[in-house]
Amino acid sequence: MLSRRSILALVVLGCSLVAGNSPASAVIPDLTPDFIVNSTSDTADPNVNGICDIFPLLPGETCTLRAAIDETNASALGADILFDIEGAGPHIITPVTPLPPVTKAAFINGYSEPDSIPNTNGPDLGSNALPSVVIDGENLNLDQPILTIDAEFSTVRGLVFRDQMDEAILITADSVKVQGNFIGTDATGTLPDPGFQG
């Protein structure tokens, strides 16, 4: 199944061929913006303008996961949501309310966090992954998912979901990938999460 990036690449490549360029000379741009989460705060972006910054009047950008989703939903083609939170993990994000539903195609990549480690073992050797971005649902009600994906060709990768009594991720769209996440465990993936019953 083609990813969102692959589909966009094929569209751009097709346009280049129609214009007379050869495949070897076609440069396929990344048409989606990147929003880099660098805070474990749960603050929304007060000014959705293509820049993820919860303090727009101060120098420097502070981008939360909630703000990154807000900006992604407002973008034309969706976005990549990456992580670069300072300090040693686990980096725990505790939403006060459910995160905004993702309504534009998003690639949410927890393994982009510098101290996260994706699985490098083969399929028969178990996982040696160590994701370091944790989404904690302890503030949410029983029937509230932490994250809802309502956009086709989205991916949620490399996150830990814990302390949620019902659904951690609610998927309401087709062609959504959920890869390499720890759901209902601790951040090591080796111990059950006593607060998770979903």
N, C-alpha and C positions, 0 to 999 in steps of 0.2 A: 504494500500500500504506500502511495506517495505521501511524503510529508508536505506540510505547508510550504516550506522552503523549496522543495522539489517542484511543486506545482507552479509557484511564482517563477522559478528559474525556467521552466518549460515555456511559460507564457512569454517571458522576456526573450528567450532564445528564438521562439517562433517569430516574434516581431522583428528580430534582427535578421532572420533568414529572408523574410518577406522584403526587407529593405535592401537585400543583396549582399549582406555580410556573410562570410563563411563561418562555420561553427568554430574553427580554430582561432579566429580573430575576435569572436564575440566575447565581450566582457559582461558577465552577469552580475549586476549590482545586488547588494542586500537592501531590499526595499523597506525593511521594517526597522524601527528604532530599537535601541537597547535602553532599558531602564535598570539601573544598578542599585539594588537595595543595600544600604550601608548602615541601617539602624534597626534595632529590634523594637522600636516604638510602634504604636498602633495608630498614629495620627494620619488623617486623610490629607490629601493635597488640597489646599484652599484655592489654588489657582490652576485649573487644568488647562495647560497651555503647551503641552509637548515637552515640558521640562519637569522632571520629578523632583520637587523641592517643597518640603513642608514648612520651611521658613523663608519664603521668597524675599523678605526684606533684609535678610542677613547674608553676608558673604558665604559662599560655599553651598553645595547642595546636600541636603539631608533627605534621603529617599527611604520611605518605609514600604513594606509589602503592600499595604492598603493603598498608598499613594501610587505605587507602580501599577497596580491593577486599574485604578482610576484613569491613569494616563493611557494605559493600553486600550481600555474601552473607548477612549476618545480618539484614538489614532485611526487612520484610514484603513490600514491593512493589518492591525494587530501589532504585537511587539514581542521581543525577547526580554524576559525578566531574569536578570542575573543577580548574583549576591557577592558582596565584598564588605563584610562586617568585621570591624577591627577586633582584635583580641582572640583568645583561645575559645574554641567551642566547648560544649554546644551553645549555639546562639538561639535563645528561646524567644519566640514571638508569641505573645499571648493576646489574641484579639478580644476586645471587650464585647463586640458583636460579631456575627459572621462576616467574613471578608466579602467584599463586593462580588457578585457573580461575574465571572469572566465572560464577556459578551463579544469580544473580538479575539481572533486566533492568537493564542499566547504560547510561548515556549518558556515555561517556568523551570529553571534549571538550578536546583539546589547544589548540584555538584560543581557549579562555577565558584562557589565559596572556596577560598584558597585552602582552608584546612579540611575540606570534605574530600573523601576518597571513594571513587566509584569502584564497583566490582571489577577485578581483573582475573578472577578465576574462570575456568571453563564451566560448562553447564553441569558437569558431574562432580564438581569439587566444592559446591556450596558457595556462599558469598563472603567476600572479605571487604565489602563496602563499609564505609564509616561516614555516613552523611552527618553534617554538623549543624544544619539549620532545622530547628524544631518548631513546629506549629502546635501550640498547646491550647486545647479547647476547653479548659477548666471553667471559663466564664460563661459558656454557652448553655442554652437550655437543652433538654433531652432530645428534642426533635429538630435541632438546628445543626446542619452540616457546617464544618469549618470553612470549606471551600466548595463553591459550585462552579462547574464548567459548563457554560451554555454557548460554546463557540466551536464549530467544527475545526478539525486540524490543529487542536491544541495539544500540548504535552505538559504533564506534571512529572518532574523527575528529581530524584535525589533529596527528598524531604522526609522528615520524621513527623508523623501525626500522632499526638498522644492526648490523653485525658478528654476523650469525647465519648459520650454515652450512646450516640446513634451513628450517623454516617460521617466519616471524616471528609470524604470527597463525594459530592453528588454530581453525577454526569448526566446532563440533559441534552447532549448533542451527539451526533455521529462522528466517527473518525477521531476519537480522542485517545491519546496514549497516556497510560500511567505506568511509569517505569522506575524501578530501582528505589522505590519509597519504602520506608518502614512504617507500617500502620498497626497501631496497637502494641508497640514494643517500646523499650527504652532506646536511647540514641545509638547503642551498640548493636541493636537487633538481636541480642541474645537473651534478653529477659522480658517477660510479659509486662505490659503497662497495667498496673492494678486499677487505674482509673478508666480504662478503655473497655467498653462493652459493646461496641458497634461491630 
